[in-house]
Amino acid sequence: MEISFWAKTILIIGVIFIIIGLVMMFLPKITIFQRLGRLPGDIIIKRGNVTFYFPWVTCIIISIILTFIFSILRR
């Protein structure tokens, strides 16, 4: 019996979520990733009980890394 397109898609999405969960579980133990989110240039505004946090530089670095990885995978 052949698995339909949507069944394969849901299966792949599930596997991706499992991989992301495992990476997030072990990510804090890797020292280089502890610095991500607190790089110079990230915006943090604290006023009273409210904290606004926007990881500007972290977003740019992750975008560059993902662009590089996907450009390699496309070839």
mmJSON file of the N, C-alpha and C atoms, coordinates in Angstrom:
{"data_MODEL":{"atom_site":{
"group_PDB":["ATOM","ATOM","ATOM","ATOM","ATOM","ATOM","ATOM","ATOM","ATOM","ATOM","ATOM","ATOM","ATOM","ATOM","ATOM","ATOM","ATOM","ATOM","ATOM","ATOM","ATOM","ATOM","ATOM","ATOM","ATOM","ATOM","ATOM","ATOM","ATOM","ATOM","ATOM","ATOM","ATOM","ATOM","ATOM","ATOM","ATOM","ATOM","ATOM","ATOM","ATOM","ATOM","ATOM","ATOM","ATOM","ATOM","ATOM","ATOM","ATOM","ATOM","ATOM","ATOM","ATOM","ATOM","ATOM","ATOM","ATOM","ATOM","ATOM","ATOM","ATOM","ATOM","ATOM","ATOM","ATOM","ATOM","ATOM","ATOM","ATOM","ATOM","ATOM","ATOM","ATOM","ATOM","ATOM","ATOM","ATOM","ATOM","ATOM","ATOM","ATOM","ATOM","ATOM","ATOM","ATOM","ATOM","ATOM","ATOM","ATOM","ATOM","ATOM","ATOM","ATOM","ATOM","ATOM","ATOM","ATOM","ATOM","ATOM","ATOM","ATOM","ATOM","ATOM","ATOM","ATOM","ATOM","ATOM","ATOM","ATOM","ATOM","ATOM","ATOM","ATOM","ATOM","ATOM","ATOM","ATOM","ATOM","ATOM","ATOM","ATOM","ATOM","ATOM","ATOM","ATOM","ATOM","ATOM","ATOM","ATOM","ATOM","ATOM","ATOM","ATOM","ATOM","ATOM","ATOM","ATOM","ATOM","ATOM","ATOM","ATOM","ATOM","ATOM","ATOM","ATOM","ATOM","ATOM","ATOM","ATOM","ATOM","ATOM","ATOM","ATOM","ATOM","ATOM","ATOM","ATOM","ATOM","ATOM","ATOM","ATOM","ATOM","ATOM","ATOM","ATOM","ATOM","ATOM","ATOM","ATOM","ATOM","ATOM","ATOM","ATOM","ATOM","ATOM","ATOM","ATOM","ATOM","ATOM","ATOM","ATOM","ATOM","ATOM","ATOM","ATOM","ATOM","ATOM","ATOM","ATOM","ATOM","ATOM","ATOM","ATOM","ATOM","ATOM","ATOM","ATOM","ATOM","ATOM","ATOM","ATOM","ATOM","ATOM","ATOM","ATOM","ATOM","ATOM","ATOM","ATOM","ATOM","ATOM","ATOM","ATOM","ATOM","ATOM","ATOM","ATOM","ATOM","ATOM","ATOM","ATOM","ATOM","ATOM","ATOM","ATOM"],
"id":[1,2,3,4,5,6,7,8,9,10,11,12,13,14,15,16,17,18,19,20,21,22,23,24,25,26,27,28,29,30,31,32,33,34,35,36,37,38,39,40,41,42,43,44,45,46,47,48,49,50,51,52,53,54,55,56,57,58,59,60,61,62,63,64,65,66,67,68,69,70,71,72,73,74,75,76,77,78,79,80,81,82,83,84,85,86,87,88,89,90,91,92,93,94,95,96,97,98,99,100,101,102,103,104,105,106,107,108,109,110,111,112,113,114,115,116,117,118,119,120,121,122,123,124,125,126,127,128,129,130,131,132,133,134,135,136,137,138,139,140,141,142,143,144,145,146,147,148,149,150,151,152,153,154,155,156,157,158,159,160,161,162,163,164,165,166,167,168,169,170,171,172,173,174,175,176,177,178,179,180,181,182,183,184,185,186,187,188,189,190,191,192,193,194,195,196,197,198,199,200,201,202,203,204,205,206,207,208,209,210,211,212,213,214,215,216,217,218,219,220,221,222,223,224,225],
"type_symbol":["N","C","C","N","C","C","N","C","C","N","C","C","N","C","C","N","C","C","N","C","C","N","C","C","N","C","C","N","C","C","N","C","C","N","C","C","N","C","C","N","C","C","N","C","C","N","C","C","N","C","C","N","C","C","N","C","C","N","C","C","N","C","C","N","C","C","N","C","C","N","C","C","N","C","C","N","C","C","N","C","C","N","C","C","N","C","C","N","C","C","N","C","C","N","C","C","N","C","C","N","C","C","N","C","C","N","C","C","N","C","C","N","C","C","N","C","C","N","C","C","N","C","C","N","C","C","N","C","C","N","C","C","N","C","C","N","C","C","N","C","C","N","C","C","N","C","C","N","C","C","N","C","C","N","C","C","N","C","C","N","C","C","N","C","C","N","C","C","N","C","C","N","C","C","N","C","C","N","C","C","N","C","C","N","C","C","N","C","C","N","C","C","N","C","C","N","C","C","N","C","C","N","C","C","N","C","C","N","C","C","N","C","C","N","C","C","N","C","C","N","C","C","N","C","C"],
"label_atom_id":["N","CA","C","N","CA","C","N","CA","C","N","CA","C","N","CA","C","N","CA","C","N","CA","C","N","CA","C","N","CA","C","N","CA","C","N","CA","C","N","CA","C","N","CA","C","N","CA","C","N","CA","C","N","CA","C","N","CA","C","N","CA","C","N","CA","C","N","CA","C","N","CA","C","N","CA","C","N","CA","C","N","CA","C","N","CA","C","N","CA","C","N","CA","C","N","CA","C","N","CA","C","N","CA","C","N","CA","C","N","CA","C","N","CA","C","N","CA","C","N","CA","C","N","CA","C","N","CA","C","N","CA","C","N","CA","C","N","CA","C","N","CA","C","N","CA","C","N","CA","C","N","CA","C","N","CA","C","N","CA","C","N","CA","C","N","CA","C","N","CA","C","N","CA","C","N","CA","C","N","CA","C","N","CA","C","N","CA","C","N","CA","C","N","CA","C","N","CA","C","N","CA","C","N","CA","C","N","CA","C","N","CA","C","N","CA","C","N","CA","C","N","CA","C","N","CA","C","N","CA","C","N","CA","C","N","CA","C","N","CA","C","N","CA","C","N","CA","C","N","CA","C","N","CA","C","N","CA","C","N","CA","C"],
"label_alt_id":[null,null,null,null,null,null,null,null,null,null,null,null,null,null,null,null,null,null,null,null,null,null,null,null,null,null,null,null,null,null,null,null,null,null,null,null,null,null,null,null,null,null,null,null,null,null,null,null,null,null,null,null,null,null,null,null,null,null,null,null,null,null,null,null,null,null,null,null,null,null,null,null,null,null,null,null,null,null,null,null,null,null,null,null,null,null,null,null,null,null,null,null,null,null,null,null,null,null,null,null,null,null,null,null,null,null,null,null,null,null,null,null,null,null,null,null,null,null,null,null,null,null,null,null,null,null,null,null,null,null,null,null,null,null,null,null,null,null,null,null,null,null,null,null,null,null,null,null,null,null,null,null,null,null,null,null,null,null,null,null,null,null,null,null,null,null,null,null,null,null,null,null,null,null,null,null,null,null,null,null,null,null,null,null,null,null,null,null,null,null,null,null,null,null,null,null,null,null,null,null,null,null,null,null,null,null,null,null,null,null,null,null,null,null,null,null,null,null,null,null,null,null,null,null,null],
"label_comp_id":["MET","MET","MET","GLU","GLU","GLU","ILE","ILE","ILE","SER","SER","SER","PHE","PHE","PHE","TRP","TRP","TRP","ALA","ALA","ALA","LYS","LYS","LYS","THR","THR","THR","ILE","ILE","ILE","LEU","LEU","LEU","ILE","ILE","ILE","ILE","ILE","ILE","GLY","GLY","GLY","VAL","VAL","VAL","ILE","ILE","ILE","PHE","PHE","PHE","ILE","ILE","ILE","ILE","ILE","ILE","ILE","ILE","ILE","GLY","GLY","GLY","LEU","LEU","LEU","VAL","VAL","VAL","MET","MET","MET","MET","MET","MET","PHE","PHE","PHE","LEU","LEU","LEU","PRO","PRO","PRO","LYS","LYS","LYS","ILE","ILE","ILE","THR","THR","THR","ILE","ILE","ILE","PHE","PHE","PHE","GLN","GLN","GLN","ARG","ARG","ARG","LEU","LEU","LEU","GLY","GLY","GLY","ARG","ARG","ARG","LEU","LEU","LEU","PRO","PRO","PRO","GLY","GLY","GLY","ASP","ASP","ASP","ILE","ILE","ILE","ILE","ILE","ILE","ILE","ILE","ILE","LYS","LYS","LYS","ARG","ARG","ARG","GLY","GLY","GLY","ASN","ASN","ASN","VAL","VAL","VAL","THR","THR","THR","PHE","PHE","PHE","TYR","TYR","TYR","PHE","PHE","PHE","PRO","PRO","PRO","TRP","TRP","TRP","VAL","VAL","VAL","THR","THR","THR","CYS","CYS","CYS","ILE","ILE","ILE","ILE","ILE","ILE","ILE","ILE","ILE","SER","SER","SER","ILE","ILE","ILE","ILE","ILE","ILE","LEU","LEU","LEU","THR","THR","THR","PHE","PHE","PHE","ILE","ILE","ILE","PHE","PHE","PHE","SER","SER","SER","ILE","ILE","ILE","LEU","LEU","LEU","ARG","ARG","ARG","ARG","ARG","ARG"],
"label_asym_id":["A","A","A","A","A","A","A","A","A","A","A","A","A","A","A","A","A","A","A","A","A","A","A","A","A","A","A","A","A","A","A","A","A","A","A","A","A","A","A","A","A","A","A","A","A","A","A","A","A","A","A","A","A","A","A","A","A","A","A","A","A","A","A","A","A","A","A","A","A","A","A","A","A","A","A","A","A","A","A","A","A","A","A","A","A","A","A","A","A","A","A","A","A","A","A","A","A","A","A","A","A","A","A","A","A","A","A","A","A","A","A","A","A","A","A","A","A","A","A","A","A","A","A","A","A","A","A","A","A","A","A","A","A","A","A","A","A","A","A","A","A","A","A","A","A","A","A","A","A","A","A","A","A","A","A","A","A","A","A","A","A","A","A","A","A","A","A","A","A","A","A","A","A","A","A","A","A","A","A","A","A","A","A","A","A","A","A","A","A","A","A","A","A","A","A","A","A","A","A","A","A","A","A","A","A","A","A","A","A","A","A","A","A","A","A","A","A","A","A","A","A","A","A","A","A"],
"label_entity_id":["1","1","1","1","1","1","1","1","1","1","1","1","1","1","1","1","1","1","1","1","1","1","1","1","1","1","1","1","1","1","1","1","1","1","1","1","1","1","1","1","1","1","1","1","1","1","1","1","1","1","1","1","1","1","1","1","1","1","1","1","1","1","1","1","1","1","1","1","1","1","1","1","1","1","1","1","1","1","1","1","1","1","1","1","1","1","1","1","1","1","1","1","1","1","1","1","1","1","1","1","1","1","1","1","1","1","1","1","1","1","1","1","1","1","1","1","1","1","1","1","1","1","1","1","1","1","1","1","1","1","1","1","1","1","1","1","1","1","1","1","1","1","1","1","1","1","1","1","1","1","1","1","1","1","1","1","1","1","1","1","1","1","1","1","1","1","1","1","1","1","1","1","1","1","1","1","1","1","1","1","1","1","1","1","1","1","1","1","1","1","1","1","1","1","1","1","1","1","1","1","1","1","1","1","1","1","1","1","1","1","1","1","1","1","1","1","1","1","1","1","1","1","1","1","1"],
"label_seq_id":[1,1,1,2,2,2,3,3,3,4,4,4,5,5,5,6,6,6,7,7,7,8,8,8,9,9,9,10,10,10,11,11,11,12,12,12,13,13,13,14,14,14,15,15,15,16,16,16,17,17,17,18,18,18,19,19,19,20,20,20,21,21,21,22,22,22,23,23,23,24,24,24,25,25,25,26,26,26,27,27,27,28,28,28,29,29,29,30,30,30,31,31,31,32,32,32,33,33,33,34,34,34,35,35,35,36,36,36,37,37,37,38,38,38,39,39,39,40,40,40,41,41,41,42,42,42,43,43,43,44,44,44,45,45,45,46,46,46,47,47,47,48,48,48,49,49,49,50,50,50,51,51,51,52,52,52,53,53,53,54,54,54,55,55,55,56,56,56,57,57,57,58,58,58,59,59,59,60,60,60,61,61,61,62,62,62,63,63,63,64,64,64,65,65,65,66,66,66,67,67,67,68,68,68,69,69,69,70,70,70,71,71,71,72,72,72,73,73,73,74,74,74,75,75,75],
"pdbx_PDB_ins_code":[null,null,null,null,null,null,null,null,null,null,null,null,null,null,null,null,null,null,null,null,null,null,null,null,null,null,null,null,null,null,null,null,null,null,null,null,null,null,null,null,null,null,null,null,null,null,null,null,null,null,null,null,null,null,null,null,null,null,null,null,null,null,null,null,null,null,null,null,null,null,null,null,null,null,null,null,null,null,null,null,null,null,null,null,null,null,null,null,null,null,null,null,null,null,null,null,null,null,null,null,null,null,null,null,null,null,null,null,null,null,null,null,null,null,null,null,null,null,null,null,null,null,null,null,null,null,null,null,null,null,null,null,null,null,null,null,null,null,null,null,null,null,null,null,null,null,null,null,null,null,null,null,null,null,null,null,null,null,null,null,null,null,null,null,null,null,null,null,null,null,null,null,null,null,null,null,null,null,null,null,null,null,null,null,null,null,null,null,null,null,null,null,null,null,null,null,null,null,null,null,null,null,null,null,null,null,null,null,null,null,null,null,null,null,null,null,null,null,null,null,null,null,null,null,null],
"Cartn_x":[0.841,0.0,0.897,0.537,1.333,0.851,1.813,1.488,1.221,0.166,-0.194,0.773,0.675,1.547,1.392,0.147,-0.098,0.407,0.314,0.826,2.344,3.016,4.467,4.838,4.072,4.344,4.193,3.126,2.905,3.989,4.419,5.484,6.795,7.117,8.353,8.303,7.163,7.015,7.192,6.651,6.813,8.266,8.984,10.404,11.195,10.856,11.536,11.296,10.052,9.763,10.528,10.676,11.446,12.911,13.471,14.867,15.047,14.117,14.194,14.11,13.237,13.114,14.394,15.029,16.289,17.396,17.444,18.454,18.241,16.986,16.707,17.027,16.925,17.222,18.72,19.546,20.989,21.68,20.966,21.554,22.142,21.488,22.071,23.406,23.711,24.961,26.149,25.882,26.942,27.219,28.454,28.769,28.589,28.824,28.702,27.249,26.302,24.894,24.354,25.081,24.65,24.769,25.635,25.845,24.792,24.204,23.179,21.996,21.492,20.406,20.873,22.154,22.727,23.955,23.904,25.025,24.986,26.142,26.135,25.293,24.391,23.501,22.073,21.862,20.513,19.852,18.59,17.888,17.182,17.491,16.826,16.43,15.119,14.616,13.857,14.318,13.666,13.079,11.774,11.088,10.089,10.373,9.473,9.372,8.161,7.932,7.909,8.164,8.079,9.478,9.756,11.022,10.735,11.256,11.141,12.488,12.47,13.695,13.573,14.484,14.517,15.948,16.198,17.562,17.924,18.141,18.401,19.619,20.749,21.986,21.912,21.289,21.133,20.303,19.243,18.401,19.199,20.04,20.854,21.849,22.502,23.487,22.821,21.68,20.966,20.512,20.062,19.64,20.799,21.965,23.142,23.527,23.521,23.887,22.905,21.601,20.592,20.655,20.909,21.059,22.229,23.333,24.506,24.21,23.552,23.233,22.292,21.228,20.273,20.867,21.797,22.434,23.323,23.944,24.757,23.861,22.726,21.833,21.143,20.962,20.311,21.189,22.478,23.4,23.457],
"Cartn_y":[-1.164,0.0,1.242,2.194,3.401,4.481,5.15,6.243,7.502,8.203,9.39,10.535,11.557,12.733,13.4,13.578,14.277,13.463,12.154,11.318,11.454,11.484,11.666,13.049,14.062,15.415,15.522,14.964,15.0,14.208,13.103,12.305,13.084,13.772,14.558,15.711,16.386,17.478,16.96,15.789,15.192,14.89,14.353,14.047,15.338,16.384,17.672,18.208,18.104,18.56,17.757,16.47,15.649,16.084,16.323,16.763,18.12,19.045,20.368,20.237,19.36,19.147,18.608,17.66,17.113,18.159,18.958,20.017,21.018,21.403,22.368,21.796,20.487,19.858,19.897,19.718,19.671,20.995,21.973,23.247,24.025,24.097,24.877,24.335,23.089,22.512,22.894,23.423,23.835,25.317,25.653,27.006,28.079,27.771,28.804,29.258,28.371,28.721,29.454,29.44,30.186,31.685,32.079,33.502,34.034,33.159,33.604,34.173,35.302,35.971,37.056,37.092,38.126,38.746,38.918,39.484,41.011,41.653,43.111,43.55,44.477,44.933,44.453,43.431,42.994,44.05,44.316,45.403,44.874,45.452,45.106,46.412,46.582,47.77,47.304,47.731,47.365,48.62,48.587,49.697,49.112,49.268,48.745,47.225,46.729,45.283,44.76,45.628,45.25,45.21,44.146,44.027,43.749,44.6,44.4,43.904,42.791,42.16,41.82,42.329,41.997,41.633,40.356,39.906,40.226,41.491,41.987,41.312,41.365,40.812,39.288,38.662,37.216,36.781,37.513,37.198,37.29,38.313,38.482,37.337,36.954,35.872,34.541,34.245,33.004,33.016,34.165,34.286,34.014,34.552,34.323,32.852,32.227,30.811,29.937,30.187,29.389,29.61,30.844,31.113,30.338,30.301,29.552,28.053,27.51,26.074,25.711,26.51,26.195,26.381,27.319,27.474,26.277,25.706,24.5,23.308,23.189,22.057,22.12,23.312,23.441,22.945,22.94,22.539,21.069],
"Cartn_z":[0.0,0.0,0.0,-0.842,-1.001,-0.035,0.594,1.51,0.682,0.996,0.229,0.513,-0.309,-0.189,1.167,1.622,2.89,4.085,3.995,5.08,5.193,4.054,4.056,4.607,4.212,4.674,6.182,6.726,8.179,8.906,8.338,8.936,8.965,7.882,7.825,8.814,8.911,9.874,11.302,11.597,12.922,13.243,12.274,12.475,12.698,11.952,12.127,13.53,14.035,15.398,16.437,16.229,17.168,17.175,15.987,15.905,16.576,16.329,16.962,18.48,18.968,20.408,21.021,20.342,20.848,20.838,19.777,19.702,20.822,21.064,22.132,23.505,23.655,24.93,25.236,24.192,24.4,24.098,23.548,23.167,24.339,25.505,26.611,27.111,26.822,27.298,26.42,25.218,24.308,24.56,24.907,25.373,24.311,23.05,22.021,21.869,22.126,21.994,23.222,24.325,25.498,25.253,24.365,24.051,23.085,22.253,21.311,22.074,21.607,22.287,23.223,23.503,24.369,23.716,22.411,21.682,21.74,21.568,21.49,20.292,20.504,19.447,19.63,20.451,20.778,21.663,21.407,22.092,23.33,24.488,25.743,26.423,26.652,27.336,28.569,29.759,31.018,31.645,31.88,32.556,33.533,34.801,35.825,35.751,35.61,35.537,34.115,33.134,31.729,31.126,30.404,29.695,28.23,27.346,25.909,25.425,24.696,24.265,22.789,21.982,20.562,20.176,19.877,19.543,18.093,17.8,16.455,15.817,16.462,15.908,15.832,16.817,16.798,15.6,15.288,14.122,12.828,12.719,11.511,11.364,12.455,12.398,12.033,12.646,12.327,10.875,10.378,8.987,8.033,8.331,7.49,7.489,8.656,8.754,7.989,8.167,7.454,5.945,5.51,4.085,3.507,4.227,3.784,3.7,4.722,4.738,3.599,3.398,2.343,0.954,0.783,-0.527,-0.844,0.176,-0.033,-0.363,0.331,0.101,-1.262,-1.825,-3.129,-4.262,-4.07,-5.151,-5.33],
"occupancy":[1.0,1.0,1.0,1.0,1.0,1.0,1.0,1.0,1.0,1.0,1.0,1.0,1.0,1.0,1.0,1.0,1.0,1.0,1.0,1.0,1.0,1.0,1.0,1.0,1.0,1.0,1.0,1.0,1.0,1.0,1.0,1.0,1.0,1.0,1.0,1.0,1.0,1.0,1.0,1.0,1.0,1.0,1.0,1.0,1.0,1.0,1.0,1.0,1.0,1.0,1.0,1.0,1.0,1.0,1.0,1.0,1.0,1.0,1.0,1.0,1.0,1.0,1.0,1.0,1.0,1.0,1.0,1.0,1.0,1.0,1.0,1.0,1.0,1.0,1.0,1.0,1.0,1.0,1.0,1.0,1.0,1.0,1.0,1.0,1.0,1.0,1.0,1.0,1.0,1.0,1.0,1.0,1.0,1.0,1.0,1.0,1.0,1.0,1.0,1.0,1.0,1.0,1.0,1.0,1.0,1.0,1.0,1.0,1.0,1.0,1.0,1.0,1.0,1.0,1.0,1.0,1.0,1.0,1.0,1.0,1.0,1.0,1.0,1.0,1.0,1.0,1.0,1.0,1.0,1.0,1.0,1.0,1.0,1.0,1.0,1.0,1.0,1.0,1.0,1.0,1.0,1.0,1.0,1.0,1.0,1.0,1.0,1.0,1.0,1.0,1.0,1.0,1.0,1.0,1.0,1.0,1.0,1.0,1.0,1.0,1.0,1.0,1.0,1.0,1.0,1.0,1.0,1.0,1.0,1.0,1.0,1.0,1.0,1.0,1.0,1.0,1.0,1.0,1.0,1.0,1.0,1.0,1.0,1.0,1.0,1.0,1.0,1.0,1.0,1.0,1.0,1.0,1.0,1.0,1.0,1.0,1.0,1.0,1.0,1.0,1.0,1.0,1.0,1.0,1.0,1.0,1.0,1.0,1.0,1.0,1.0,1.0,1.0,1.0,1.0,1.0,1.0,1.0,1.0,1.0,1.0,1.0,1.0,1.0,1.0],
"B_iso_or_equiv":[0.0,0.0,0.0,0.0,0.0,0.0,0.0,0.0,0.0,0.0,0.0,0.0,0.0,0.0,0.0,0.0,0.0,0.0,0.0,0.0,0.0,0.0,0.0,0.0,0.0,0.0,0.0,0.0,0.0,0.0,0.0,0.0,0.0,0.0,0.0,0.0,0.0,0.0,0.0,0.0,0.0,0.0,0.0,0.0,0.0,0.0,0.0,0.0,0.0,0.0,0.0,0.0,0.0,0.0,0.0,0.0,0.0,0.0,0.0,0.0,0.0,0.0,0.0,0.0,0.0,0.0,0.0,0.0,0.0,0.0,0.0,0.0,0.0,0.0,0.0,0.0,0.0,0.0,0.0,0.0,0.0,0.0,0.0,0.0,0.0,0.0,0.0,0.0,0.0,0.0,0.0,0.0,0.0,0.0,0.0,0.0,0.0,0.0,0.0,0.0,0.0,0.0,0.0,0.0,0.0,0.0,0.0,0.0,0.0,0.0,0.0,0.0,0.0,0.0,0.0,0.0,0.0,0.0,0.0,0.0,0.0,0.0,0.0,0.0,0.0,0.0,0.0,0.0,0.0,0.0,0.0,0.0,0.0,0.0,0.0,0.0,0.0,0.0,0.0,0.0,0.0,0.0,0.0,0.0,0.0,0.0,0.0,0.0,0.0,0.0,0.0,0.0,0.0,0.0,0.0,0.0,0.0,0.0,0.0,0.0,0.0,0.0,0.0,0.0,0.0,0.0,0.0,0.0,0.0,0.0,0.0,0.0,0.0,0.0,0.0,0.0,0.0,0.0,0.0,0.0,0.0,0.0,0.0,0.0,0.0,0.0,0.0,0.0,0.0,0.0,0.0,0.0,0.0,0.0,0.0,0.0,0.0,0.0,0.0,0.0,0.0,0.0,0.0,0.0,0.0,0.0,0.0,0.0,0.0,0.0,0.0,0.0,0.0,0.0,0.0,0.0,0.0,0.0,0.0,0.0,0.0,0.0,0.0,0.0,0.0],
"pdbx_formal_charge":[null,null,null,null,null,null,null,null,null,null,null,null,null,null,null,null,null,null,null,null,null,null,null,null,null,null,null,null,null,null,null,null,null,null,null,null,null,null,null,null,null,null,null,null,null,null,null,null,null,null,null,null,null,null,null,null,null,null,null,null,null,null,null,null,null,null,null,null,null,null,null,null,null,null,null,null,null,null,null,null,null,null,null,null,null,null,null,null,null,null,null,null,null,null,null,null,null,null,null,null,null,null,null,null,null,null,null,null,null,null,null,null,null,null,null,null,null,null,null,null,null,null,null,null,null,null,null,null,null,null,null,null,null,null,null,null,null,null,null,null,null,null,null,null,null,null,null,null,null,null,null,null,null,null,null,null,null,null,null,null,null,null,null,null,null,null,null,null,null,null,null,null,null,null,null,null,null,null,null,null,null,null,null,null,null,null,null,null,null,null,null,null,null,null,null,null,null,null,null,null,null,null,null,null,null,null,null,null,null,null,null,null,null,null,null,null,null,null,null,null,null,null,null,null,null],
"auth_seq_id":[1,1,1,2,2,2,3,3,3,4,4,4,5,5,5,6,6,6,7,7,7,8,8,8,9,9,9,10,10,10,11,11,11,12,12,12,13,13,13,14,14,14,15,15,15,16,16,16,17,17,17,18,18,18,19,19,19,20,20,20,21,21,21,22,22,22,23,23,23,24,24,24,25,25,25,26,26,26,27,27,27,28,28,28,29,29,29,30,30,30,31,31,31,32,32,32,33,33,33,34,34,34,35,35,35,36,36,36,37,37,37,38,38,38,39,39,39,40,40,40,41,41,41,42,42,42,43,43,43,44,44,44,45,45,45,46,46,46,47,47,47,48,48,48,49,49,49,50,50,50,51,51,51,52,52,52,53,53,53,54,54,54,55,55,55,56,56,56,57,57,57,58,58,58,59,59,59,60,60,60,61,61,61,62,62,62,63,63,63,64,64,64,65,65,65,66,66,66,67,67,67,68,68,68,69,69,69,70,70,70,71,71,71,72,72,72,73,73,73,74,74,74,75,75,75],
"auth_comp_id":["MET","MET","MET","GLU","GLU","GLU","ILE","ILE","ILE","SER","SER","SER","PHE","PHE","PHE","TRP","TRP","TRP","ALA","ALA","ALA","LYS","LYS","LYS","THR","THR","THR","ILE","ILE","ILE","LEU","LEU","LEU","ILE","ILE","ILE","ILE","ILE","ILE","GLY","GLY","GLY","VAL","VAL","VAL","ILE","ILE","ILE","PHE","PHE","PHE","ILE","ILE","ILE","ILE","ILE","ILE","ILE","ILE","ILE","GLY","GLY","GLY","LEU","LEU","LEU","VAL","VAL","VAL","MET","MET","MET","MET","MET","MET","PHE","PHE","PHE","LEU","LEU","LEU","PRO","PRO","PRO","LYS","LYS","LYS","ILE","ILE","ILE","THR","THR","THR","ILE","ILE","ILE","PHE","PHE","PHE","GLN","GLN","GLN","ARG","ARG","ARG","LEU","LEU","LEU","GLY","GLY","GLY","ARG","ARG","ARG","LEU","LEU","LEU","PRO","PRO","PRO","GLY","GLY","GLY","ASP","ASP","ASP","ILE","ILE","ILE","ILE","ILE","ILE","ILE","ILE","ILE","LYS","LYS","LYS","ARG","ARG","ARG","GLY","GLY","GLY","ASN","ASN","ASN","VAL","VAL","VAL","THR","THR","THR","PHE","PHE","PHE","TYR","TYR","TYR","PHE","PHE","PHE","PRO","PRO","PRO","TRP","TRP","TRP","VAL","VAL","VAL","THR","THR","THR","CYS","CYS","CYS","ILE","ILE","ILE","ILE","ILE","ILE","ILE","ILE","ILE","SER","SER","SER","ILE","ILE","ILE","ILE","ILE","ILE","LEU","LEU","LEU","THR","THR","THR","PHE","PHE","PHE","ILE","ILE","ILE","PHE","PHE","PHE","SER","SER","SER","ILE","ILE","ILE","LEU","LEU","LEU","ARG","ARG","ARG","ARG","ARG","ARG"],
"auth_asym_id":["A","A","A","A","A","A","A","A","A","A","A","A","A","A","A","A","A","A","A","A","A","A","A","A","A","A","A","A","A","A","A","A","A","A","A","A","A","A","A","A","A","A","A","A","A","A","A","A","A","A","A","A","A","A","A","A","A","A","A","A","A","A","A","A","A","A","A","A","A","A","A","A","A","A","A","A","A","A","A","A","A","A","A","A","A","A","A","A","A","A","A","A","A","A","A","A","A","A","A","A","A","A","A","A","A","A","A","A","A","A","A","A","A","A","A","A","A","A","A","A","A","A","A","A","A","A","A","A","A","A","A","A","A","A","A","A","A","A","A","A","A","A","A","A","A","A","A","A","A","A","A","A","A","A","A","A","A","A","A","A","A","A","A","A","A","A","A","A","A","A","A","A","A","A","A","A","A","A","A","A","A","A","A","A","A","A","A","A","A","A","A","A","A","A","A","A","A","A","A","A","A","A","A","A","A","A","A","A","A","A","A","A","A","A","A","A","A","A","A","A","A","A","A","A","A"],
"auth_atom_id":["N","CA","C","N","CA","C","N","CA","C","N","CA","C","N","CA","C","N","CA","C","N","CA","C","N","CA","C","N","CA","C","N","CA","C","N","CA","C","N","CA","C","N","CA","C","N","CA","C","N","CA","C","N","CA","C","N","CA","C","N","CA","C","N","CA","C","N","CA","C","N","CA","C","N","CA","C","N","CA","C","N","CA","C","N","CA","C","N","CA","C","N","CA","C","N","CA","C","N","CA","C","N","CA","C","N","CA","C","N","CA","C","N","CA","C","N","CA","C","N","CA","C","N","CA","C","N","CA","C","N","CA","C","N","CA","C","N","CA","C","N","CA","C","N","CA","C","N","CA","C","N","CA","C","N","CA","C","N","CA","C","N","CA","C","N","CA","C","N","CA","C","N","CA","C","N","CA","C","N","CA","C","N","CA","C","N","CA","C","N","CA","C","N","CA","C","N","CA","C","N","CA","C","N","CA","C","N","CA","C","N","CA","C","N","CA","C","N","CA","C","N","CA","C","N","CA","C","N","CA","C","N","CA","C","N","CA","C","N","CA","C","N","CA","C","N","CA","C","N","CA","C","N","CA","C","N","CA","C","N","CA","C"],
"pdbx_PDB_model_num":[1,1,1,1,1,1,1,1,1,1,1,1,1,1,1,1,1,1,1,1,1,1,1,1,1,1,1,1,1,1,1,1,1,1,1,1,1,1,1,1,1,1,1,1,1,1,1,1,1,1,1,1,1,1,1,1,1,1,1,1,1,1,1,1,1,1,1,1,1,1,1,1,1,1,1,1,1,1,1,1,1,1,1,1,1,1,1,1,1,1,1,1,1,1,1,1,1,1,1,1,1,1,1,1,1,1,1,1,1,1,1,1,1,1,1,1,1,1,1,1,1,1,1,1,1,1,1,1,1,1,1,1,1,1,1,1,1,1,1,1,1,1,1,1,1,1,1,1,1,1,1,1,1,1,1,1,1,1,1,1,1,1,1,1,1,1,1,1,1,1,1,1,1,1,1,1,1,1,1,1,1,1,1,1,1,1,1,1,1,1,1,1,1,1,1,1,1,1,1,1,1,1,1,1,1,1,1,1,1,1,1,1,1,1,1,1,1,1,1,1,1,1,1,1,1]
}}}
